[in-house]
Amino acid sequence: MYINKLYIDGECIETGKTIEVINPATKNVIGNIPNGGEIEAMLAVDAAYKAIKSWSKKTADERSKLLLAWHNLIKENLDVLAEIMTTEQGKPSEEAKAEIEYANSYINWFAEEGKRVYGE
């Protein structure tokens, strides 16, 4: 279920270092996550710098559609995301779902607001 790699610039990268994730309710290790450092941070910054060039060429409508697609993916995977939050944080499932839905509402808002670019 969990991929133990960082996703940077379209590639999954192994750091060689990991951090254990512990379920607070059971104290069991539920997985390991990559422990990125300075090198991985610089790779991510470089990837973001490279990505902004193509992103800035997209129209407001294209950007909106991409954000809405992301919003819809979160919505479609709400139960899975809530299960992950519950397992790694001990948060009740319904509270996790509510938190995800609330955060996702911002993505939707920015997708809609992004259509109203006034050249500023």
C-alpha positions in Angstrom: 0.0 0.0 0.0 2.8 2.4 0.8 5.6 3.2 -1.6 8.9 3.8 0.2 10.3 6.3 -2.2 10.3 10.1 -2.8 8.5 11.2 -6.0 10.7 14.0 -7.5 10.6 15.2 -11.1 8.5 12.3 -12.3 10.7 9.6 -10.7 10.6 7.5 -7.6 13.9 8.1 -5.7 15.3 6.0 -2.9 17.1 7.9 -0.2 18.6 4.9 1.6 17.3 6.3 4.9 13.9 5.8 6.3 11.8 6.7 9.3 9.5 4.2 11.0 5.8 5.2 11.1 4.2 3.9 14.3 0.4 3.4 14.8 -0.2 5.3 18.1 -3.0 3.0 19.1 -1.2 -0.3 18.8 2.5 0.9 18.9 3.1 -1.3 15.9 5.3 -0.2 13.0 3.0 0.2 10.1 5.7 1.1 7.6 8.7 3.2 6.8 8.9 6.4 4.9 11.9 7.9 3.1 14.0 10.3 5.0 15.1 12.9 2.5 17.8 15.4 3.2 19.6 18.3 1.6 20.2 16.5 -1.7 16.6 15.5 -2.1 15.4 18.9 -1.2 17.7 20.5 -3.9 16.4 17.9 -6.4 12.8 18.9 -5.5 13.6 22.6 -5.8 15.2 22.1 -9.2 12.3 20.1 -10.4 9.8 22.8 -9.2 11.9 25.5 -11.0 11.8 23.4 -14.2 8.1 22.7 -13.8 7.1 26.3 -13.4 8.2 27.0 -17.0 5.6 24.7 -18.5 3.0 25.5 -15.8 3.3 29.2 -16.6 2.5 28.5 -20.3 -0.8 26.9 -19.4 -4.0 28.9 -19.6 -6.1 29.6 -16.6 -8.7 27.0 -17.9 -6.0 24.3 -18.2 -4.7 25.0 -14.7 -8.2 24.9 -13.4 -8.9 21.5 -15.0 -5.7 20.1 -13.5 -6.6 21.3 -10.1 -10.1 19.9 -10.4 -8.8 16.6 -11.5 -6.6 16.5 -8.4 -9.6 17.5 -6.3 -11.6 14.7 -7.8 -8.9 12.1 -7.2 -8.8 13.1 -3.5 -12.6 12.8 -3.4 -12.6 9.4 -5.1 -10.0 8.1 -2.7 -11.4 9.7 0.5 -11.8 6.3 2.3 -8.3 5.2 1.6 -6.8 8.5 2.6 -8.9 8.5 5.8 -7.7 5.0 6.6 -4.1 6.1 6.2 -4.6 9.1 8.5 -6.4 6.9 11.1 -3.6 4.3 11.0 -0.7 6.7 11.2 -2.3 9.3 13.6 -4.9 7.5 15.6 -7.5 10.0 14.4 -11.1 8.7 14.2 -12.1 7.8 10.7 -14.9 10.3 10.4 -12.7 13.1 11.7 -10.0 12.1 9.2 -12.6 12.2 6.4 -13.9 15.6 7.5 -10.4 17.0 7.6 -9.6 15.7 4.1 -12.9 17.1 2.7 -12.2 20.5 4.3 -8.6 20.6 2.9 -9.9 19.4 -0.5 -12.4 22.3 -0.6 -9.5 24.7 -0.9 -8.2 22.9 -4.0 -11.7 23.2 -5.5 -11.9 26.9 -4.5 -8.5 27.7 -6.1 -9.4 25.7 -9.2 -12.5 27.8 -9.6 -10.9 31.1 -8.6 -8.0 30.5 -11.0 -10.4 30.9 -13.9 -10.8 34.5 -13.0 -7.3 35.6 -13.8 -7.4 39.4 -14.4 -3.8 39.8 -15.5 -2.5 40.9 -12.1 
